[in-house]
Amino acid sequence: MAAAVLALSALGLSLVFGVMRVVNVAHGEFFMIGAMLAWWTAKMMPGGPLIGWVAALIVAPLAVGLLAYITERLLLRRINYDPEATIVATIGLLFVLQQVALSVFGADAKPVAAPFTYRIAFPWFGFSGYKIFVVVASLALLLGVWWVLAKTRIGLIMRVTQFDRETATAFGIPVNQVYAGVFVAGAALVAVAAVLIVPIQQAHYLMGLDPLLMSFIVVIIGGLGSIKGSVIAALIIGMADGIISMFFSPTLAAIIATLAVAIVLVVRPQGLFGVPAR
């Protein structure tokens, strides 16, 4: 489950870098805002946990996507998507979003009830039905994103823009609109990941740090801009993190993940599936 949700989060970050060639340091705060909005929507929605969760699954990605669109229009576009300036600007946005969430929602952790609680029982153990649903839903979304990128005209336009911005502009592709759409899509994906995980991990205004760090680890290992690399690295890191945390400690899992990043940067700087810079 952790691997599946991490793959969604990292996919949003990798998608933005792959097409726009910018690093969104506020990516984890989009996750946090999505989780907070999921809690607020579920709380305000009458009719039980299932209806509240379904409403959150609609409201949170739309609201975070709108926030990303405003960010792209008012911030990233004004600095012309400069990589260094984007890092500084999104670091500032990170702290702004944290303080806004603290002021609006408070410092306490916010629990969200799972939409259903049945378990799938086997002779010696059982599985949470909701956790299985999270895995299946994440895989479906990952396949959906792959299909859009590989099989549709929208995906073709995104790949052309990724390959050469000037050539795309010469062929009449509205590059700024493509960038806006990609940035919104990346934010919406991480918001969906937040809605999926928040019934298991409570929403908190500081919860964006772990998704950000883990997404960076996944993207670096998989290869900056490589969608396939991000998914495969998320599966490896997510499952390894879960297994090591269960049998040893979360601290050891974090140390091993950091060492894996260091080894990849030394041995293969472009990542497992990245393309060397030319």
N, C-alpha and C positions, 0 to 999 in steps of 0.2 A: 504494500500500500504506500509506504513512504517513497519507494522508487517511482511509482506511478505518478504521485503528486509532484515529486521533485522533477520528473520529466516534463510535466506541464509548465512548472515555474521556469525551468531552464530553457524550455522551448521559446517562451516569450522573450527572454533576454537574448537568446541566440538569433531569433528572427529579426529583432531590432538591429543588432549588430551586423548581421549578415547582409541586410538590405541597405541600412542607413550608414553603416560604419561608425556608429557612435555607441558609447557605453552608458547605459542608463543606471546610475548609482541609486536612484530612487525606486528601482524595481521592487525591492523588498517592501517599501512603504505602500506601493500600490497593492501588494499582497495584504498588508495590515489594514488598509482602508477597506478592501474588499471584505475582510473578516469582520471588521467593526460594523460595516453596513449590513452584513448578513445577520449579525446579532440584533441590530436595531430593527431590521425588517421583520425578522422572526418574532421579535417581542411585540411589535405594533400590529402584526397581522392576526386577526382572530381565526379560529377554526382548527387549532391543533398544530403539532410540530410539523406534520407533512406539508400542510398548506403554507405555513410560515417559511419552511426551508425552500419549497418550490418558488415562492415569491422572492426569497433572497437570491436564488440562482438566476433570477431574471434581473432584479434591481441592481445587485452589486456589480456584475460585469458592465451593465449599461452605464452606471454612475462612474465607475472607475475609467471606463472607456471615454466618457465625456471629459473627465479630469485630464486624461492623457491627451485628448484632442486640444484642450485649452493650453496645456503645457507645451505641446508641439507648436501651436500657432503663436503663442505669446512669448515663448522662451527659446526653444530650439531653432525655430525659423529665423528669429531675429539675430541669432549668432551664427547663422548660415551653417548649422550642423558641424561647426568646428569641433574636432574630437577632444582637444584639451579643454576648450571652453565648456563643452557639454558636460564633461566630468565635474568641473567646478560648479556649474549651474545646477546639476542634479544632486550634488552633495548638499547645496543650499536648500533645494526643494525637499530633500530627505528630512532635514531638521524642521522645516516649516510644517510638513505634513505630520510629523511626530507631535509637535506642540499643538497643532490644531486638533488632532485626535485626543490628546490629553485634556485640552480645554473643553471639548464638546462631550466626550464620552467618559472622562474620568480615568483614574489610574487603576481601578480594580479590573481584574480579569472577568470577561463576560462569557458565561456558558451558553451554548446553543444546544437545544435538544435534538437528538438524531431523528430524522423523519420516520424511521422504523427501527425496531430493536430485536427482530427475530434472529435466531442463531441457527446455523446449519450444523447438525450434530452428526458426528462419526463415532464409531465404537470407543475410541480412546481420547478423542478431543473434539472440539467444536470450533466453528468459525463464526465471527460476527457477520451477519448478512449485510450490514451497512458497509463494512470494510471491503467485502467482496464487490459490492456495488461501486465503491470508489475506484477500485482497480479497473473494473469493466468500463466505467464511464470515462476514466482517464485514457484508457487504450482507445476507446471509440473516438475521443477528441483528437488524440495523436494521429490516428488514421485519417480523420477528417481533414486535419491540417495538411498532411502529406498529399491527400487527394487534391486539395485546392492548389497546392504548390506545383504538383506534377502534372495534373490533368486538365486544368482550367485556364481560360484566357487571363484571369486575374493573376494566377501563379506565373504565367509566362511573362506578363508585364513586370511582376516583381523580380523575376530572375534577370530580365534584361536590365532593369534599373540597378540591380546588384552588380551586374557585370561591368556596366559603363554608364555613368550618369549622363555624360555629354552625348553619347550615342542615343540613349533613350530620349533625351530632349530633342535631338535632331529628327527623330522619327515621330515626333508629336506626342510623346508620352508625358502627361503632366506629373513630373517628378515630385513636386511638392505635395500633390494630392496622394501619390503613392506612399511617400514618407509618412504623411499624416495617418493614412489607413493602416500602415504597418505598425506604427507606434501605438495606435488605438488597439489593434489586434493583440499585440504583445501584452499590453496592460489588461485587456479583457481576459486573456488566457490565465494570467497569474491571479486575477480576481476569481475566476472559476475554481482554480486550485484552492484558494482560500475558503470558498464556500464549501467545497468538498471536505476539507480537513477540519473546519472549525467545530463540528460536533464532537470531534475527538480531541482537539487541542483548543482550549479556550482563547477567545480573542483578547488581545492586549495591545496597548499602544506601542510597546517595544518589541512586538513579535516579528517585525520585518527583518531583523538582523540575520537570523538563521537562514531564511529562504534566500536572502541576497547572497550570503557567503557560500551556501551550498550550490546555488545556481552558478556563481562565478567558478567554483571548483569544477562543476560539471562541464561548463562551457570551455574552460581552459583545457581540461583533459580531453574532451571530445573534439575540440578544434573550434576556434572562433568562427562563427558564421556557418558551421556545419550542422544542419538539422539532424541528420542521421547520427553524427558523432555525439550530439547533446543527448539524444534519446538513449543510445547505448551506454554512454557514460553515466547517465542518471540511473539506469537499471543497475549498473555495477556498484556505483557509490551508494545508492539508496539501500540496496540489499546488504551490502557489506556493513553499512552503518547500523542497520537494524540488527544484524546477526552479532556484530561485535558489541553493540550496546547491551544486548540481551545477555550474552555470556560473560562479558567483561565489564566495560564501563563506557558511557558516552564520551568521556574525555579521551580514552584510548581511540575510539572511533574517529574523533575529530583530528587527533594527532596523525593517524594513519592517512586520512584524507588529505591533510596538508602535505605530508611527505610524498604522497602520490602526485600532487600538483608540482612539487619541487622536482621530482624525478622526470616528469613529463617535460617541464620547462627546460631541463638540462639536456635530456636525450632527444626529444622531439618537440622543439618550441612551438610548432604550428598545431600541436595536438594530434591525437590519434588519427583523425579523419580530416584535419585541416589541410589547406593547400599552402605550401611555402610562399612567402612574399617574393615578388619579382621586381 
